[in-house]
Amino acid sequence: MPPSHRLGSLLVLASTLPFALAGIFTKAISADLWTVLAWRGVIGGTLVALYALRVEGRAPMGRWGWAIALSSAAASAAFLGAFRQAPVATVALVYALAPFAAAGLSRALGGPAAGRGVLGAAAVSLAGVALVAGGGGGGSVLGIVLAALMTGLMALTTVLIRAHPQAPALRAMAAAALPLAIAGLAWGAPFAVSPADAGLLLAFGAAFALATILITEGARRLPAAQVALLGGAEVPLAALLAALLLGEVPPLTTILGGALVLGAVSWQALSSSGR
């Protein structure tokens, strides 16, 4: 393995820990959702912006940069909302469908058609999610809907970044904090948080920035399929942390459905890496 690929693999794997903590932070913080979004956006967005200015410079955002920012902001709102309505493991498993959603969106926007292998893996993954949702441990219908919406929005963000490589993706991720901060001021209470929540919110924002930087630097050095394969480690890690820190022990149906989803995603990523 070339040194750059080895470093990229380590960076992507390292990003899975702060990503996996998102559900833990969301459930541990007692403040309302809009307040959480505002703090996470401002703190994480500021840290990402400082890093992005160093690696991307100050080129104009352009319309596609702002489109990426708005899509990412909407995905964040759905993401954290899903955690408030469903177990961490369920949200993480639904999010594992993002590579297939991205393939479908890419095709709808004129990209290449997905092969039979992708379609088959997507069908198996959907069956796994259906097993989780129907097993009684998947949380509310609203939680699953929000997780699915978040997955679609993150897939759209990915497709936009790939279709418009000239757009400053990191600065777009940082700019996503702007609509979240405005929404938090309008509908939340960002200046009325407890000291305990303030500490957790600071840590949440820093974890988001760290995860964004690590996955971006790792993805620069690896094929997309390998990033998807290694990033899949977030799903079992998030479920394990939720069980240890929140007492959310998933039922058997969630474990079986998760095995189907992870197996399908891993098989497809390995197949793509081979090609």
N, C-alpha and C positions, 0 to 999 in steps of 0.2 A: 504494500500500500504506500503510495507517495506520501511524503511528510505533510503536504498540504491537505490531503484527504484525511490523514490521521488526526490532524488538528481540527479539521472541520467536523469529524465524527465526535470528537471530545466536546466541542463547543455545542453541537446540537443536543447531545446527551445531557450536558450540564444545564441547558435551557429547560429541560423537562421538569426539573425540581421547582424553580420559581413559577413555571406555568401551572404545575400541579397544586401549588399552594393557593391558587386563586379561589377555589371553592372554600378552602379552610378560612381564609381571611373574610370572604363574603359572609359566611355564616357566623363567624366569631364577632364581627362588628355589629353592635346593636343599632347604629345610626340607620336612618332610612336609606333606601337604595340610591336616590338622586344625590344625597350627600356623599355616599361612597363613590359614586361615579365622578363627582366633581373633584374630590380629593385625589383619587387615583389618577384621574386625567391630568390635573395640574402638576402633581408631584412627578408622576411618571413621564408626562409629556415634557416637562422642563428638563429632566435628566436626559431623555432621548434627544431632545433638541440640541443640547450642548454637545452631545457626541456626534449628532448628524451634521452640525455645522463644521466639524473638523473633517469628516470623511466625505461629505457631499458639497460643501461650499455653500454659497448664498445664491445660487441660480433661482430664477423665479419658479414658483410652485406650478404654475400653469393649470389649465382646467382639469387635466387628468390627475395631477397631484391633489387637488382639492376633492376630486371624485373619490380617490383612494381614502382621503382623510374622513369624508362623510360616511363612506361605507364602513370604515373601521370603527368610527364612533357609534354608529347604529349597532354594529356587531357587539361592541362592549356593553351597551345597554341591555341587549337581549341576553348576553352571556351571564352577566351578574344577576339579572332578573331570573334566569333559569335556575341558578343556584339557590335562590330564595324559595323556589317552588318544587324542587326535585332534589333527590340525593346526588352527591358529588359524582358517584360512579355512573349514574344514568346520564348526566350531562356530558361527562367525559366520553362515554361510549357513543352518544349521538354525534359528538364533535369528530369522532374518528371517521365519520362518513365524509368529511370535508374533501379529501382527494377525489372521491367519485362525484361529488357535487361540482367541484371545479372542472372535472372532465366534461360533465354535462353542460355547464354554462359555456365552456370554451367552444363546444360543438355548436351550441345555439347561436353564438356570436360569429360563426363562420370558420371555426377551427376544424382540425381533423376529427373524423368520426372515431369514437371509442371502439376498440376491438372487442371480440367476444370475451376475452379474458377479463377485461375491465367490467363489462356488463355482468358476467357471471359472479365476479367478486362483489360487485355492488348489490346483486340480488341476495347473496349470502349475508352480507352485512345488514341489509334491510330486514332479513329474517331474524337476525340476532337482536336488532333493536326492537322488533315486534315482540319477540319473546320477553325482553326486559319490560316493555310497556304492559304486556298482558299478564305478567307474573305477579302483579300486586305490589312490587317493590320499586316501581319506577317513578313514584311521585305523582303529582297532579297532572292532568291533561295539559294545563297551562304551562307547567314546567317543561314538558316534552315539546310543546309547540314552540316555546321560546328557545329551547336548545336547538330545534330544527331551524328556526329563523336565524339564529346566530351562526349555525353551520353554513347556511346558504349565503349569508352576508360575508363571512370570512372567505368562502370560496370565491365570491365576487371580487373581494379585495385581492385575492391571489391572482385571479385572471387579469384584473386591471394592471397589476404590477408587472405581470409577464408580458401583457400586450403593449405596455407603454414603458419600456425600460428607461426611457429618458426622464421619466418623472422621478423626483427625489423621494423615494419610498420611505426612508427613515424620517425625513422631515414631515412627510404626510402623516406618519403615525404619531409624531409629536403634535401636529396641528389638529389631530382628532380630539385633543384635550379642549379645544376652544368651544365647540358646541356642547360638550359634556359639562364644562364649567358654567356655561350660560344656563343650561337646563338645571344644574344643581342649584344655582342662585335663585331660579324662578320657582322650583318645586321642592327643593330640599331645605336644609338648615345647616349649611356648611360651617357656620360660625358658632354653632351651639352644640358642639360635640364634647363628650366627657374626656378627661385626660387619658383614660385607658383606650378609648376609641381613637384619639388623636395619635397615640403611639402606633396602634395597629394600622391606621390609615397611612402613616408615613412609611411603615414597613411594606405595606401593600403597594404603594406607588413605586418604591425602590425596587421591589421584586418584579413588578411589571416592566420597568425600564431595563433591568438586568436581563430578563428573559428575552425582550425584544432585541437587545444588542447581541446577545449570544446566538440566537437563532439566525439573525441577519448575517453575522460574520461566519457562522457555520455554513449557511446556505450558499455563500459566495464561493465556497471551496468544494462543494459536493453536487452530484447530480440530484435533480428534484426527487427522483424515486428513493434515493438513499436518505434524503432528508425526511421524507414521509415515513420511511421504515423506522429510522431511529427516533423520530418524534413520537411514534406510537407508544414509546415507553412511558409517555405521560399518563396514559389511561390506567394501567395497573398501579402506577405510582400514586396517582390521585385517589384511587379507590383504597389503597393501603393506608395513606395518610388520613383519609376520612374515617376509616375504621379505627385507627389508633388514637386520633385526636378528637374525633367527634362522636365516636361510638356508632357510626353508620356501617354496620356489618351487612353487606349485600346478601339478599336471599339467593337460593340456588339458581333460580331462573335468570337472575342478573349475571351470575357467574357463567352460566352456560351461554347466554346471549353474548356476553363479553368475549368469551372464547371464540365464538363464531365471527364476531366483528374483527377482533385482532388477527385471527387466522386469515381472514379474507384480505385485510389490508396488507398484512405481511407478505402473503403469497403474491399479491399483485405488485407490491414494491420490489420484491426479489425478482419477479419475472421482468419487470421494466429495467432493473439494473442489469440483468443478463443480456437484454437486447441492446 
